[in-house]
């Protein structure tokens, strides 16, 4: 690895910037990285397909073996970064060196480590294992959580891409050829659906993998650069190279300047003459200068365990009393509210029963319902009892005998409605027609009364709208029967 | 019954039995059958709204069989031309003359299936025939043989790519009828009857016994048109329609054609109720199918999901019935 040939600009970066750099690298070399991944993953998929495994297990294994497909990408990337052209043959020629080391660990207890891409270079590129690996990761991974986020976000993108692939395929298949629906696909997939799922998963994983590996590698490079000052080293090397090119004259002048400058300074032997106490004082003076930083005072909370001070016992007892009392009071209030609600519900049920008992009994409820609000007019007819004569039937009969059939039957019909509304509590709206009044009456009052009212309505309709006058005998008969059904006392 | 057309009792009974006869083939849709009868006897046309497969074609075929009339069906599509409805003139190679080829509109009972699938130009061709009772082909006018009843259908659920009928054209229909799913018991009976011994899905109207002749319908329509109607009834209908114009929740109310249609339908209702005079109940019964497509609800009510029937029911409950 020759730092001088590095393809990226080394400088201190935040972890997020580093991931961004990794993504830029992945975009730059996407095709070779993608093909490398597929070269590893496709054989695995074929093997899993040939094995007599359930499809879901094959899919799970394909995903689980990811640490098998990623090291070649990292290896190729590490070479390409330092301008070294590496062929696929070379990468897979060294497969045993790149992939096999610690493969068992990578596929078992290390499989679900969130910072997989970040720690992979430690194994693949540095070849560390055991305690050395752990201490190395400990140093590299300090104050670095970005690798975990990279894995988490990558996982989500992978799922989104996979769903997108499936959605796309399902969307372009004509409705007639579509063999499944979303519900069956999710909860009861058939083999074809599972195949579609695994193919989509493979495509999604292959697209995300280059970005994931490159992102982790960039994080690793940045951390190494921070710890080992690679950027400074590189800068110094470039400076040295530049000076080499300038030739002898420049070297002579440099030497001359060095002699002039450094010749006046105390020599190393002179420096050794300073005793420890003096050097300690000198160090303190140097450290006290502003360039070496400044002191600040700050405060923070720290848990120091249970307070054993007995004086605070009264506070605790008081709080318990107050809070305990509060809970009891709350429970007591809740009980009162519950009883109030129960009482209200009971009162409402009682009210509803009293209000609707006419309907429940289908009978006359007597005088008490007279207090209810009743319509005074229906179809423009005045239904107030005071607007009617004391004995409407006899008045109607007299009118009919005088030849005023319309007046007589109108009075009879109006009186009937008045009794139905005021005595039988019949609910009739202002817009109700004769037919609707008849419908209301049916099933609500006694059958004989019902029959009489139906006949009266028929006769009335013929006269009122058909201008068909009934015979005098029929009209008089209706008047005579009226008191038997509606009663003089009721209407009065 | 001033000027009443006198018809023999047998004809009247046969006409009133038409509804029962059709109900033998079209099971589970008594309301729709009744409203189509109203349109038939009042000489109007019907717009039926309902999902496919509820027996609209069967209804019209049964009616055609019962009145021994000529039945036609037009499936409206976006590429249907006016001449596909009315007919056209073609050159006859044999006689070397131009010959008129009459379209499917020349019939007694026409089922215009999914009328809103065709553009306005094609719809107008039919609506003109409905209004004028005549068809003009290349400048020559051909009267349609009465009775002429159009039963146009609309599917309420698939509105993409349709041409909704404008308010002015909706007004040409006497009634708008909703055809819904039958109740379970009736559906069971219908399925049993339709599938018993049936091959394929052809509509079976063999159970229908002819009740009337097509040429008797105009006589009945004339009879219905002259049924007794009290001044109070006319006043009630006018009050209803005028109130609908200013009613809360109605943005555009029905015009005078609405009142006229309401009275025509109410007369037919009275006829079917075996009365020779109209009562307020007839007006109320006819009000919903006559007025529901003639009003436009205010936007806020539409957003809240109210239907024209909700507002009309409110109107009917609150407008006082006639005083006598």
Interface residues (C-beta under 8 A of the other chain):
Chain A: X377 X379 X380 X381 X406 X410 X429 X430 X431 X432 X433 X434 X435 X436 X461 X462 X464 X465 X466 X467 X468
Chain B: X228 X229 X230 X232 X233 X275 X276 X277 X278 X279 X280 X281 X284 X316 X317 X318 X319 X320 X321 X322 X323 X324
